[in-house]
């Protein structure tokens, strides 16, 4: 009887050991050229974290790969979404970590703890394909909420970790579309909607409302939030801060004259990324300021237009390293209302992440403000070179390995990362 009992215990012990060993398998999500769908891979790891799992971001290892726990769910979802994953043993995972943490290589393992709660600042009625970030969030199946002026003024930003600014005009000039589209029905409707909202919220002018919105977002960042902006939301955010207390808007747009000598009265002390710029007050000129580069589609062909990511130390500069993870180092350029930034208008405190070589054009910049961070990415849609008004939306199923869109998704995952303490 005792021998049978002993044998049963041995079987239970071996069985539990077997299942324990099985549970120790890990999942590697490669992000190099072998990955079949880079964009949905971010959604896989993001939602895996959202379900209470943890993982690691292997900076500069096979294009910035992800290592995480194996579950039936992550394997099934990856197969359905055509995301390449590799199931490896705990021993193999340890070997990879050892390789990544070798002091002689420019790689590092960063812990991924919890998925951030995401908000997109976007006007009511905007379609997902109006903005590259909402387009890729939907494609990657990453959950987010939409907020706008009413929610921001009500203090709802405190509920979120990461905020994207839709291509908004924070100067209150309605995108400076007046010169070209003043008689277009869509423009007239947009202006009317924004003016009515400003009045409802107690403001005489849209520019006054937008300045308070900028203050709320600035405080969100200062209190530890992560802010990401593209296109006109980048430069107009800082223009609004620099021009506080000044009327920089042409009479044709807001009904009253510009203040005298505005360009000598700008204050750059509170701006995030830019300084030394001038505002452009001509209502017929599409540009807001001298921050943005001059766009001349006849000067350079699309095939020669690209920007290059900077190479950072993964062990000593993990934040810019995370934001520049990619399977290529050079990325095709793309235009927007704010296409790229003049190098001499960028503050020394900001970190340049990518530039167009030989042209003094900065495409991608990051920095700290208070306890939080901001990232500005020039251009409108990484897979739509010019993106003119009325262009059809980008079909991301045709651009599943887009390196330009990967930069957006790096920013979305960045708040989930916990920098590992350096060994002393």
Phi, psi and omega in degrees: 000315181297322181294322178295319180295318178297318179297322179295316178299320180297318178297316178298318180297312180295320179296314179296324178295322179298312180293328177295317179295320179299322183290345183276355177298151180240164177244125174255125175255097182291143181237023175270198182294348179280345183291131183278335178210090181299319187293314179289340176298323177297319178297324179298309183289324179299311182288333173296317176294322181297338180267011174097000178276169177234172179193191178222143175259116184268091186295128179068008175263112179051051175079016181088054185285167179243139177238127184208181181288149176270128170225157177300327184294315183291326177294314182296313182295324179295318179296317181297324184265008179058038175263126181285128173229154177236121176275122182232162179279167177298324179295318178294321178297319179297323178295319179296315179299319178299320178294317182293322184272001176303127183300340184272002181239152179271067177219161178200152176254123181246131181290138173250116189259300185216139181292137179287157173270126192250138173233145175242121177279107187209139182292150177303141178091352178291140178271149183306325183278000173291341187220134184297327184290313178294327178299313183282330175298315178294318181294318181281353180064044176259124185288145177204162174247153176255133177231157175215198193304317181299315181291321180297314181291340178275000177087015186286347178297336179297344180276357188237158177261325189229135183229128172255138177261110173307159185295071182271156171255100184280001174272351181080025181254016175055040177077005185053037176273357187304315185301320184263331191233023185300335180257001180285133182304320181296323180290316180300318179295318180299314180298315181298316181298317181290323178293320179294320178295318178299315179297315180300326181271004172095021182246145178283327184227151178297323181299326178291319177297314183296327178296318177294325176297316177300319178298319180295318179292320176302317180291324176302314178293314181301331180272008175114006181280160177253123181241135180230135180220151176228166172055223187291344178291343181285297185286324182291335175298310180288327177299317180300318178293318182291330184262014181304130181088357180244149171262108181252008188261129180300151180304323182300334184264318184243002172089354177222162189285161175288147174294156180290143169054043187297324185289341174268359183244005178291145182241115184264007184296326186258359180290154182279306191239336192240151178207166174069015181266167173241147175274149179258116189259003177285118183294341181271353179263131187289336183284148175273326187200183177272011175291314185285152177286160174280124182270123177223097184292346179273348186274331182218139180279154181302324183292339181256359184268112179209165173229158188241135178281140175285152179257118183250163176284114182296329183278327185252342177230063187294329183294303177297332176295318178299317186288343181250011179300132182194168177264359174222161179256340177245136187232142179298138178288166176200150188263168175191183176296323167246102187276313180198170190245138176296127184303320184285000177257004182263133180295150178295337182284344180272150179258123177279124183259333181202146180213162173272117187299134176077006184235003181054035180245120180262128184261335196210123186219148185221152178193175179253146170219117185060231180267002183242190183223159173229152173222129178246130183233114184287150178100167186257308185220116184300342180243018176226099194304311183256331181042077177274160178302128180093356177297145178293157181292153177288137176264102185290346175293346176265356184225047187293344181243028185297116178290331177293321176286333178300325180297323176298313184289332172303318181293326179291323181276337184310316181296341179283348185276140176242112182297127179286135181298137178292142178290138181255000000 
